[in-house]
Amino acid sequence: MSRAMTTAILHADRLSGVEHGALHKPTHTAVAFGYPRTADLVAVFQGAQAGHVYGRQGNPTTAALEAKLSLMEQARGSLCLATGMAAINAVFTTLLRAGDHLVASRYLFGNTSSLLQTLSGLGVLVTLVDATAAQAVAHALTPATRMVFVETIANPGTQVADLAGIGALCRERGLIYVVDNTMTTPHLFQPRSVGASLVVHSLTKLICGHGDALGGAVCDVGGFDWAAYPRINEAYRKGDPALWGLQQMRKKGLRDMGATLTAEHAHRIARGAETLALRVDRACDNALRLAQWLNDQPGVAKVHYPGLPDHPQHARSAQLFNGRHGALLSFELKDAIAPFVFLDALELVIKSSHLGDSRTLAIPVAHTIFWEMGAARRAEMQIADALIRLSVGIEAFDDLQADLAQAFGRSAA
Ligand SMILES: *Cc1c(COP(=O)(O)O)cnc(C)c1O
């Protein structure tokens, strides 16, 4: 029987059998796993038998989180890593080689953009396009293109990628379609519904939600024909071809590169995920109401939020994201208000670089996360100096609104 996401993950550990009837999978801290018979150890090593050999490749606690992520994304399988960046890195470096071509959205999480520069240095050809239109991706394709990478709602500009159009294109051309679903989470959007091959997550953000664990994941949500993909090593062309991609990422990306998620963090992330739907609904409601309110403030030049009717992809967002528009917004202050003065006047909203937390966080974008790339690149990406990003949490709306109102009052010149 297929159950709704929250129901399914709340009962996943218990129903898969935990000793003493415990409701949670225990936090397994052991690094090594022993077997009474050599033949069993060998069979686990060779992949003929399920089991764990060494903690760098996973343990029962991270495996329980992987099972929950697979339920959440309706995936063939999932792989957890130490951080979201480790997950993205595993996808790029284990499935592409020098000479392969990757088309990625121009509107990406800053560290992902930076990682793409590293990838270029290693010989992978990278083209950045405006992924809000599938035609831009289509124009960039070459015979060497193997993969397309996009985010659902971009940070900080909140551009919404042409997720369905790019999915159709990737299917037609036999390309690996990777969707970073961090900003929407499977509660708002399942990239599988638009033909994604792989979904990546920063579990650190909304899925954990409490700002006390780092984690990342790759979920194989089906559709891609790994048997026809030339970059799968001979050693991983074994067993069900549907799982070859994950198998290679687990061995190369996790075992060899070593960015392992600890059991303690896997447990915290799994506990956070139990309330994901409740938190995301509340945060999105707060974000929509704040965006509407900010839009009417005299000190604000522009609000970027897909829930506003004048957002360029408002209709797409309304169609794809389960009736909500995410928990992140950004706004540009008018010249009369100095961004640092405004931010310093906030008493409840925290000045922090994190996002997807239960607490509301604000950051001046140009001076922090987009500082390293320089002014020219920022202008190209439409990152104004007075742009403030707000990651909206689950506080009472009235308290958030009152805090922003008093900060406008105190900072207006
Ligand atoms: C934070 C973030 C990442 C990186 O995740 P970490 O867990 O911080 O490494 C990747 N993509 C998006 C969209 C993010 O917001």
The ligand as an SDF file (V2000), in Angstrom:
LIG
                    3D

 15 15  0  0  0  0  0  0  0  0999 V2000
   23.0780   24.5720    0.7280 C   0  0  0  0  0  0  0  0  0  0  0  0
   22.8730   24.1130   -0.6430 C   0  0  0  0  0  0  0  0  0  0  0  0
   23.7380   23.1820   -1.2210 C   0  0  0  0  0  0  0  0  0  0  0  0
   24.9550   22.6500   -0.4850 C   0  0  0  0  0  0  0  0  0  0  0  0
   24.5790   21.9130    0.6350 O   0  0  0  0  0  0  0  0  0  0  0  0
   25.5330   21.7310    1.9180 P   0  0  0  0  0  0  0  0  0  0  0  0
   24.8120   20.7050    2.7180 O   0  0  0  0  0  0  0  0  0  0  0  0
   25.6200   23.0580    2.6130 O   0  0  0  0  0  0  0  0  0  0  0  0
   26.8560   21.2750    1.4170 O   0  0  0  0  0  0  0  0  0  0  0  0
   23.4800   22.7590   -2.5050 C   0  0  0  0  0  0  0  0  0  0  0  0
   22.4290   23.2220   -3.1900 N   0  0  0  0  0  0  0  0  0  0  0  0
   21.5660   24.1220   -2.6790 C   0  0  0  0  0  0  0  0  0  0  0  0
   20.4230   24.5940   -3.4950 C   0  0  0  0  0  0  0  0  0  0  0  0
   21.7600   24.5990   -1.3860 C   0  0  0  0  0  0  0  0  0  0  0  0
   20.9090   25.4920   -0.8800 O   0  0  0  0  0  0  0  0  0  0  0  0
  1  2  1  0
  2  3  1  0
  2 14  2  0
  3  4  1  0
  3 10  2  0
  4  5  1  0
  5  6  1  0
  6  7  2  0
  6  8  1  0
  6  9  1  0
 10 11  1  0
 11 12  2  0
 12 13  1  0
 12 14  1  0
 14 15  1  0
M  END
$$$$
